[in-house]
Amino acid sequence: MGRIYNATWGRGFSALYDRGLKATEDAGLREMRTELLAEARGRVVELGAGTGANLELYPQAVEELVLVEPDPHMSKRLRPRLANSGRPASVVEAPAEQLPLDADSFDTAVVTLVLCTVPDPVATLAEITRVLRPGGHLLFIEHVRAEKPSLARWQDRLERPWRFLADGCHCNRDTLAMITASRLDVESVAHDSLPKAPPLVEPLIRGSAVLAG
Ligand SMILES: C[S@@+](CC[C@H](N)C(=O)[O-])C[C@H]1O[C@@H](n2cnc3c(N)ncnc32)[C@H](O)[C@@H]1O
């Protein structure tokens, strides 16, 4: 495998991440996260946990949390936030495409704004289906390729400069098609908008998928 995580200006991006996303969080993203994570149960693995935006939002039904984050600049911010949360959880510095985690060992996997950024989303989904128990769920919030052809064309045209600016984020991925093509069955999906976001990354999906038992 080539690079294990996409990062064009890692340290600066991680330093600005929470401030850059604040207006979006306040305008509705935090509420979407809370609603999604209310479904998390048992042993949970979160991929690309970033600075830990989801940490305080997990419900009591979560028994154990494993936070996967390969970017050392991000995990440097994640670790103190985790320590302050008092939550029993561990941080694993590894790429989502090669998880050093046992097969069939998690009840829930979580990705929020991550399948846009991992270098290989298909391999990531394969790893998710490997580590989930049969009947386990993937919970997702992802910005995606636009359904509107004119916006999708702009996403294709501006994919490269956007990827550079946004630390490896691909604005034009058809993530729902990739989830559907994996071993997961989509149980629910809402087509929504990322609040206060540039049009290129506004189209959003949020929902859950199950690994057939
Ligand atoms: C846009 S941020 C999202 C952070 C967080 N999930 C959130 O909701 O705010 C994308 C995250 O994916 C991480 N990432 C990049 N490549 C990855 C990989 N191969 N495996 C796992 N995470 C990766 C980045 O380091 C970054 O933390």
The ligand as an ORCA input file, in Angstrom:
! r2SCAN-3c Opt
* xyz 0 1
  C     -12.373     15.068      7.566
  S     -11.559     14.235      8.848
  C     -12.928     13.603      9.798
  C     -12.602     13.464     11.250
  C     -13.758     12.964     12.136
  N     -14.191     11.645     11.751
  C     -14.927     13.902     12.158
  O     -16.060     13.467     11.971
  O     -14.710     15.098     12.417
  C     -10.949     12.778      8.033
  C     -10.148     11.884      8.956
  O      -9.791     10.679      8.270
  C      -8.468     10.344      8.648
  N      -7.861      9.425      7.662
  C      -7.156      9.710      6.543
  N      -6.725      8.582      5.962
  C      -7.154      7.563      6.736
  C      -7.004      6.139      6.672
  N      -6.345      5.546      5.696
  N      -7.565      5.421      7.656
  C      -8.259      5.991      8.680
  N      -8.431      7.334      8.780
  C      -7.883      8.101      7.826
  C      -7.781     11.688      8.721
  O      -6.554     11.621      9.431
  C      -8.842     12.516      9.427
  O      -8.745     12.388     10.814
*
